[in-house]
Amino acid sequence: MVSLGEDDIEAVVEDSRVTLVEFYTEWCGTCKRMEPVLETIAVDTDATILTVDIESNLETAIEYGAQNTPTFVLFVDGQPVKQLRGGQTEQSLRELIARYSD
């Protein structure tokens, strides 16, 4: 699992065929509950899991339409293909990644 620091999001998503990005805030309870789910998925998938703190990366969040937390954006070959808002189950995230990983 990668946390976006000073890197440009485009540079990170272009390095992986499939990247799941979570836009979150530190104070979001649902985001905190999603953290172990994302860590588990990151361990056994080829997809890159990237977390982006909206408060530190506001322009990036606005660019990708992340107005609520958490917001998940799936990138395939560097392009956003799917957006999910709110808490998700581990199974739904795994199925989303698998759908685009084949």
Summary of the structure (lengths in Angstrom):
residues: 102
radius of gyration: 12.1
end to end distance: 20.8
largest distance: 35.3
contacts: 302
relative contact order: 0.24
helix: 38%
strand: 27%
